Amino acid sequence: MIIRISLTMAALLLLGVLGGCGNDSTLNDDNGDGGGEQSNIPTELVAAWTVQSAAINSRSISLGQLFSWGAETVVCRITVHDDESYLYEELESSGAVGWSESGYFKVEENRYTMDTGHPLLQSGTWEVTDNELVLTTTSQGGHTLKVFATN
């Protein structure tokens, strides 16, 4: 049986984080009525981002190793939507989607939280400069993971 590790889970497991910060209220609408609030996703973040590289404590790490890719996977893409959702896709050399996951992408100033419904959350900071996105998260042990993507 092959177990796929999501983008958020791979980063967390790799860094040894055993729990996330925050509570469910940061992942839902403010008043609990199920909708109606305006998205707070900045327009510069709304895009399809192709992951180019990653580093742990400033040392490069293979994307295949980080995300536990299958042999056919050649690239991954994170699409952030203005409705506070995201889609993670692993693409094969043929262009076919080999695996995907989706969830919520919440932003407050320069901080983000990705939630796939798993017990663990990934949170950290984000920065967009020109056409490059950098997602940074730090484990409880002090290890820093940076993921670099372009659109």
C-alpha positions in Angstrom: 0.0 0.0 0.0 1.4 3.4 -1.0 0.7 6.3 1.3 0.7 9.7 -0.3 2.0 12.6 1.9 0.4 15.9 1.1 2.4 19.1 0.6 1.5 20.3 4.1 2.1 16.9 5.7 5.4 16.3 4.0 6.8 19.6 5.2 5.6 19.0 8.7 6.8 15.5 8.9 10.1 16.4 7.4 10.6 19.1 10.0 9.3 16.9 12.9 6.4 19.2 13.8 3.9 17.3 15.8 1.2 19.9 16.1 0.0 23.1 14.6 -0.7 26.4 16.1 -4.0 28.3 16.2 -7.5 27.1 16.6 -10.3 26.3 14.2 -11.7 29.8 14.3 -8.8 31.0 12.2 -9.9 28.5 9.5 -13.5 29.3 9.3 -15.6 32.4 8.8 -15.6 35.0 11.5 -19.1 34.6 12.7 -19.6 30.8 12.2 -22.6 31.2 9.8 -20.9 29.4 6.9 -20.2 32.2 4.5 -20.7 35.7 3.4 -17.4 37.2 4.5 -15.0 38.7 1.9 -11.8 36.9 1.2 -8.6 38.4 2.6 -6.3 36.8 0.0 -4.1 39.5 -1.5 -4.3 39.7 -5.3 -0.6 39.1 -5.8 -0.9 35.7 -4.1 -3.8 34.5 -6.3 -2.1 32.5 -9.0 -0.9 29.1 -10.1 2.6 28.8 -8.6 5.1 26.2 -10.0 7.4 25.0 -7.2 11.0 25.5 -8.3 13.1 24.6 -5.3 13.1 24.2 -1.5 15.6 24.5 1.3 15.9 23.4 4.9 18.1 25.6 7.1 19.4 27.2 3.8 20.4 23.8 2.4 18.8 22.8 -0.9 16.6 19.7 -0.8 15.2 17.7 -3.7 11.5 18.4 -4.4 11.0 14.7 -5.0 12.4 13.9 -1.6 10.5 16.7 0.2 7.1 15.8 -1.3 7.7 12.0 -1.6 7.0 12.1 -5.3 6.4 9.0 -7.4 8.9 8.2 -10.3 6.6 9.8 -12.9 6.3 13.2 -11.1 8.3 16.0 -12.6 6.9 19.2 -11.1 4.3 20.4 -8.6 2.0 23.4 -8.7 0.1 25.2 -5.9 -2.8 27.3 -7.0 -4.1 29.8 -4.6 -7.7 31.0 -5.2 -9.3 34.2 -4.1 -12.0 32.2 -2.2 -9.3 31.1 0.3 -8.9 27.7 -1.2 -5.9 26.1 -2.7 -5.1 23.2 -5.0 -1.8 21.3 -4.9 -1.0 19.2 -8.0 1.8 16.8 -8.9 2.3 16.7 -12.6 3.8 13.9 -14.7 6.0 14.4 -17.7 2.9 13.9 -19.9 1.2 16.8 -18.2 -1.3 14.6 -16.5 -2.1 15.2 -12.8 -0.6 12.3 -10.9 -1.9 13.4 -7.5 -3.7 16.4 -6.0 -5.1 17.7 -2.8 -7.1 20.8 -1.9 -7.9 22.7 1.2 -8.1 26.2 2.8 -5.4 28.8 2.4 -5.9 31.6 5.0 -3.9 34.8 5.2 -3.5 37.4 7.9 -0.9 40.0 6.9 2.2 38.1 5.9 1.2 34.9 7.7 -0.5 32.0 6.1 -2.2 28.7 7.2 -2.8 25.8 4.9 -5.4 23.3 6.1 -6.3 20.1 4.3 -8.6 18.8 7.0 -5.8 16.7 8.5 -5.1 17.2 12.3 -1.8 19.0 11.4 -1.7 22.4 9.8 1.1 24.2 8.0 1.6 27.8 8.9 4.3 30.3 8.4 5.0 33.4 6.4 4.6 34.2 2.7 6.2 36.8 0.5 5.7 37.6 -3.2 8.4 39.5 -5.0 7.8 40.1 -8.8 6.7 36.6 -9.9 8.3 34.6 -7.0 6.5 33.2 -4.0 8.4 32.1 -0.9 6.6 30.1 1.7 8.5 29.8 5.0 7.7 27.6 8.0 9.7 26.9 11.1 9.4 23.7 13.2 9.3 23.6 17.0 12.9 22.4 16.8 13.9 25.6 15.0 14.4 24.1 11.5 13.3 26.5 8.7 11.7 25.2 5.5 11.5 27.5 2.5 9.6 26.6 -0.7 10.2 28.8 -3.7 7.7 29.0 -6.6 7.1 31.1 -9.7 4.0 32.0 -11.7 
